[in-house]
Amino acid sequence: MPLPDELPPLHVAVVQADRGMTEARLADGDVDAARDLYVQAMLALRAHPIWEQARTAAEPCYAQTWQASLDRAKRQLDGQAAAA
């Protein structure tokens, strides 16, 4: 299933928020605020209609779509970090 163009930014936000929770925990920062950002980002990602489409297509399709989206988000973030 091809990934729609609007999906990667949603998944990037989730990965960034997840990393933000880890950074907050390690720095004895505000983990609750970081978790709130993560939950908001995850809810926005999960609200995208591709997940329902993938769920109805077949179980492996859902997992493969999720993994492809996650991998693309991580590549994008890692590429930004390397360019900085």
N, CA and C atoms as an extended XYZ file, in Angstrom:
252
Properties=species:S:1:pos:R:3:atomname:S:1:resname:S:1:resid:I:1 pbc="F F F"
N         0.861       -1.174        0.000 N   MET     1
C         0.000        0.000        0.000 CA  MET     1
C         0.905        1.234        0.000 C   MET     1
N         0.751        2.111       -0.983 N   PRO     2
C         1.592        3.315       -1.032 CA  PRO     2
C         1.253        4.272        0.111 C   PRO     2
N         2.277        4.931        0.609 N   LEU     3
C         2.073        5.878        1.706 CA  LEU     3
C         1.663        7.239        1.152 C   LEU     3
N         0.569        7.803        1.649 N   PRO     4
C         0.159        9.124        1.193 CA  PRO     4
C         1.144       10.199        1.667 C   PRO     4
N         1.244       11.273        0.913 N   ASP     5
C         2.214       12.323        1.223 CA  ASP     5
C         2.006       12.972        2.586 C   ASP     5
N         0.796       13.011        3.064 N   GLU     6
C         0.542       13.671        4.351 CA  GLU     6
C         0.867       12.771        5.553 C   GLU     6
N         1.161       11.513        5.315 N   LEU     7
C         1.428       10.588        6.419 CA  LEU     7
C         2.808       10.776        7.060 C   LEU     7
N         3.891       10.909        6.307 N   PRO     8
C         5.206       11.021        6.941 CA  PRO     8
C         5.334       12.139        7.979 C   PRO     8
N         4.813       13.348        7.717 N   PRO     9
C         4.938       14.372        8.764 CA  PRO     9
C         4.245       13.982       10.074 C   PRO     9
N         3.137       13.241        9.961 N   LEU    10
C         2.449       12.785       11.166 CA  LEU    10
C         3.314       11.786       11.935 C   LEU    10
N         3.940       10.875       11.204 N   HIS    11
C         4.769        9.878       11.866 CA  HIS    11
C         6.068       10.509       12.376 C   HIS    11
N         6.601       11.492       11.674 N   VAL    12
C         7.779       12.219       12.151 CA  VAL    12
C         7.459       12.878       13.491 C   VAL    12
N         6.286       13.475       13.601 N   ALA    13
C         5.895       14.122       14.862 CA  ALA    13
C         5.838       13.116       16.002 C   ALA    13
N         5.378       11.903       15.722 N   VAL    14
C         5.321       10.864       16.753 CA  VAL    14
C         6.727       10.448       17.177 C   VAL    14
N         7.605       10.238       16.209 N   VAL    15
C         8.979        9.832       16.533 CA  VAL    15
C         9.674       10.946       17.318 C   VAL    15
N         9.489       12.197       16.905 N   GLN    16
C        10.092       13.308       17.639 CA  GLN    16
C         9.555       13.375       19.066 C   GLN    16
N         8.260       13.197       19.218 N   ALA    17
C         7.669       13.237       20.560 CA  ALA    17
C         8.159       12.076       21.406 C   ALA    17
N         8.317       10.906       20.798 N   ASP    18
C         8.837        9.746       21.523 CA  ASP    18
C        10.268       10.019       21.995 C   ASP    18
N        11.074       10.557       21.115 N   ARG    19
C        12.450       10.903       21.487 CA  ARG    19
C        12.463       11.999       22.542 C   ARG    19
N        11.498       12.921       22.452 N   GLY    20
C        11.389       13.982       23.454 CA  GLY    20
C        11.071       13.442       24.834 C   GLY    20
N        10.245       12.405       24.901 N   MET    21
C         9.955       11.772       26.203 CA  MET    21
C        11.225       11.177       26.787 C   MET    21
N        12.000       10.504       25.952 N   THR    22
C        13.250        9.898       26.423 CA  THR    22
C        14.211       10.981       26.906 C   THR    22
N        14.356       12.041       26.131 N   GLU    23
C        15.249       13.134       26.519 CA  GLU    23
C        14.789       13.773       27.828 C   GLU    23
N        13.494       13.978       27.978 N   ALA    24
C        12.963       14.576       29.210 CA  ALA    24
C        13.240       13.682       30.411 C   ALA    24
N        13.047       12.378       30.221 N   ARG    25
C        13.291       11.444       31.320 CA  ARG    25
C        14.765       11.448       31.712 C   ARG    25
N        15.642       11.417       30.728 N   LEU    26
C        17.078       11.376       31.009 CA  LEU    26
C        17.579       12.668       31.644 C   LEU    26
N        16.916       13.787       31.332 N   ALA    27
C        17.328       15.083       31.870 CA  ALA    27
C        16.530       15.465       33.113 C   ALA    27
N        15.774       14.510       33.649 N   ASP    28
C        14.882       14.787       34.781 CA  ASP    28
C        13.975       15.977       34.477 C   ASP    28
N        13.486       16.025       33.238 N   GLY    29
C        12.613       17.111       32.792 CA  GLY    29
C        11.153       16.777       32.992 C   GLY    29
N        10.314       17.521       32.331 N   ASP    30
C         8.867       17.384       32.458 CA  ASP    30
C         8.374       16.259       31.549 C   ASP    30
N         8.392       15.046       32.074 N   VAL    31
C         7.989       13.875       31.306 CA  VAL    31
C         6.489       13.919       31.003 C   VAL    31
N         5.698       14.464       31.904 N   ASP    32
C         4.252       14.538       31.672 CA  ASP    32
C         3.937       15.401       30.457 C   ASP    32
N         4.595       16.530       30.332 N   ALA    33
C         4.368       17.401       29.175 CA  ALA    33
C         4.828       16.703       27.896 C   ALA    33
N         5.958       16.022       27.964 N   ALA    34
C         6.470       15.297       26.799 CA  ALA    34
C         5.511       14.174       26.413 C   ALA    34
N         4.947       13.490       27.397 N   ARG    35
C         3.983       12.422       27.132 CA  ARG    35
C         2.716       12.987       26.507 C   ARG    35
N         2.275       14.145       26.962 N   ASP    36
C         1.093       14.776       26.377 CA  ASP    36
C         1.314       15.083       24.893 C   ASP    36
N         2.497       15.578       24.549 N   LEU    37
C         2.823       15.842       23.144 CA  LEU    37
C         2.820       14.549       22.335 C   LEU    37
N         3.356       13.488       22.938 N   TYR    38
C         3.386       12.188       22.263 CA  TYR    38
C         1.964       11.682       21.997 C   TYR    38
N         1.114       11.769       22.992 N   VAL    39
C        -0.267       11.293       22.843 CA  VAL    39
C        -0.990       12.093       21.767 C   VAL    39
N        -0.816       13.402       21.751 N   GLN    40
C        -1.449       14.233       20.726 CA  GLN    40
C        -0.963       13.840       19.331 C   GLN    40
N         0.345       13.645       19.190 N   ALA    41
C         0.914       13.268       17.894 CA  ALA    41
C         0.423       11.886       17.472 C   ALA    41
N         0.371       10.964       18.411 N   MET    42
C        -0.070        9.604       18.089 CA  MET    42
C        -1.543        9.589       17.692 C   MET    42
N        -2.366       10.359       18.381 N   LEU    43
C        -3.787       10.414       18.023 CA  LEU    43
C        -3.981       10.995       16.629 C   LEU    43
N        -3.205       12.005       16.278 N   ALA    44
C        -3.291       12.578       14.930 CA  ALA    44
C        -2.869       11.548       13.884 C   ALA    44
N        -1.807       10.817       14.169 N   LEU    45
C        -1.347        9.780       13.237 CA  LEU    45
C        -2.392        8.685       13.088 C   LEU    45
N        -2.917        8.208       14.197 N   ARG    46
C        -3.878        7.095       14.151 CA  ARG    46
C        -5.213        7.508       13.529 C   ARG    46
N        -5.498        8.804       13.466 N   ALA    47
C        -6.747        9.278       12.871 CA  ALA    47
C        -6.685        9.269       11.342 C   ALA    47
N        -5.500        9.078       10.783 N   HIS    48
C        -5.385        9.081        9.320 CA  HIS    48
C        -6.136        7.882        8.748 C   HIS    48
N        -6.884        8.079        7.670 N   PRO    49
C        -7.701        7.000        7.112 CA  PRO    49
C        -6.914        5.812        6.557 C   PRO    49
N        -5.630        5.947        6.320 N   ILE    50
C        -4.872        4.815        5.771 CA  ILE    50
C        -4.896        3.615        6.715 C   ILE    50
N        -4.991        3.869        8.017 N   TRP    51
C        -4.937        2.748        8.962 CA  TRP    51
C        -6.186        1.882        8.850 C   TRP    51
N        -7.322        2.500        8.633 N   GLU    52
C        -8.545        1.712        8.440 CA  GLU    52
C        -8.470        0.947        7.125 C   GLU    52
N        -7.953        1.590        6.100 N   GLN    53
C        -7.790        0.925        4.813 CA  GLN    53
C        -6.843       -0.274        4.945 C   GLN    53
N        -5.749       -0.078        5.655 N   ALA    54
C        -4.780       -1.163        5.833 CA  ALA    54
C        -5.372       -2.287        6.684 C   ALA    54
N        -6.157       -1.908        7.706 N   ARG    55
C        -6.766       -2.910        8.577 CA  ARG    55
C        -7.741       -3.791        7.808 C   ARG    55
N        -8.507       -3.180        6.926 N   THR    56
C        -9.485       -3.961        6.179 CA  THR    56
C        -8.840       -4.749        5.036 C   THR    56
N        -7.677       -4.321        4.578 N   ALA    57
C        -6.998       -5.022        3.477 CA  ALA    57
C        -6.514       -6.396        3.925 C   ALA    57
N        -5.798       -6.434        5.019 N   ALA    58
C        -5.270       -7.698        5.552 CA  ALA    58
C        -4.350       -7.363        6.719 C   ALA    58
N        -4.212       -8.284        7.633 N   GLU    59
C        -3.375       -8.054        8.811 CA  GLU    59
C        -1.926       -7.726        8.449 C   GLU    59
N        -1.280       -8.483        7.557 N   PRO    60
C         0.111       -8.122        7.232 CA  PRO    60
C         0.219       -6.738        6.593 C   PRO    60
N        -0.809       -6.334        5.882 N   CYS    61
C        -0.791       -5.025        5.232 CA  CYS    61
C        -0.706       -3.915        6.272 C   CYS    61
N        -1.445       -4.040        7.361 N   TYR    62
C        -1.429       -3.029        8.419 CA  TYR    62
C        -0.034       -2.927        9.017 C   TYR    62
N         0.543       -4.052        9.382 N   ALA    63
C         1.873       -4.055        9.997 CA  ALA    63
C         2.932       -3.539        9.024 C   ALA    63
N         2.845       -3.940        7.776 N   GLN    64
C         3.809       -3.492        6.775 CA  GLN    64
C         3.675       -1.991        6.522 C   GLN    64
N         2.456       -1.491        6.485 N   THR    65
C         2.235       -0.060        6.270 CA  THR    65
C         2.778        0.742        7.446 C   THR    65
N         2.504        0.261        8.665 N   TRP    66
C         3.004        0.942        9.864 CA  TRP    66
C         4.528        0.970        9.850 C   TRP    66
N         5.152       -0.156        9.576 N   GLN    67
C         6.610       -0.228        9.584 CA  GLN    67
C         7.217        0.652        8.499 C   GLN    67
N         6.628        0.652        7.319 N   ALA    68
C         7.132        1.497        6.231 CA  ALA    68
C         7.033        2.971        6.596 C   ALA    68
N         5.942        3.358        7.221 N   SER    69
C         5.765        4.745        7.641 CA  SER    69
C         6.763        5.115        8.726 C   SER    69
N         6.948        4.241        9.684 N   LEU    70
C         7.904        4.483       10.763 CA  LEU    70
C         9.329        4.568       10.222 C   LEU    70
N         9.700        3.661        9.359 N   ASP    71
C        11.048        3.676        8.779 CA  ASP    71
C        11.296        4.962        7.996 C   ASP    71
N        10.291        5.395        7.243 N   ARG    72
C        10.426        6.624        6.464 CA  ARG    72
C        10.595        7.831        7.386 C   ARG    72
N         9.845        7.877        8.467 N   ALA    73
C         9.953        8.980        9.429 CA  ALA    73
C        11.334        9.007       10.072 C   ALA    73
N        11.837        7.856       10.467 N   LYS    74
C        13.157        7.799       11.091 CA  LYS    74
C        14.254        8.204       10.114 C   LYS    74
N        14.140        7.759        8.855 N   ARG    75
C        15.120        8.159        7.844 CA  ARG    75
C        15.111        9.669        7.656 C   ARG    75
N        13.912       10.236        7.637 N   GLN    76
C        13.801       11.686        7.460 CA  GLN    76
C        14.443       12.419        8.635 C   GLN    76
N        14.150       11.998        9.850 N   LEU    77
C        14.724       12.652       11.027 CA  LEU    77
C        16.243       12.449       11.086 C   LEU    77
N        16.705       11.253       10.795 N   ASP    78
C        18.136       10.983       10.830 CA  ASP    78
C        18.860       11.768        9.745 C   ASP    78
N        18.218       11.935        8.597 N   GLY    79
C        18.798       12.739        7.524 CA  GLY    79
C        18.894       14.198        7.909 C   GLY    79
N        17.904       14.703        8.611 N   GLN    80
C        17.940       16.096        9.078 CA  GLN    80
C        19.042       16.285       10.099 C   GLN    80
N        19.197       15.306       10.983 N   ALA    81
C        20.243       15.395       12.009 CA  ALA    81
C        21.635       15.355       11.369 C   ALA    81
N        21.805       14.530       10.361 N   ALA    82
C        23.102       14.409        9.696 CA  ALA    82
C        23.428       15.680        8.920 C   ALA    82
N        22.405       16.336        8.381 N   ALA    83
C        22.627       17.550        7.610 CA  ALA    83
C        22.929       18.762        8.501 C   ALA    83
N        22.535       18.665        9.758 N   ALA    84
C        22.725       19.802       10.689 CA  ALA    84
C        24.141       19.938       11.162 C   ALA    84
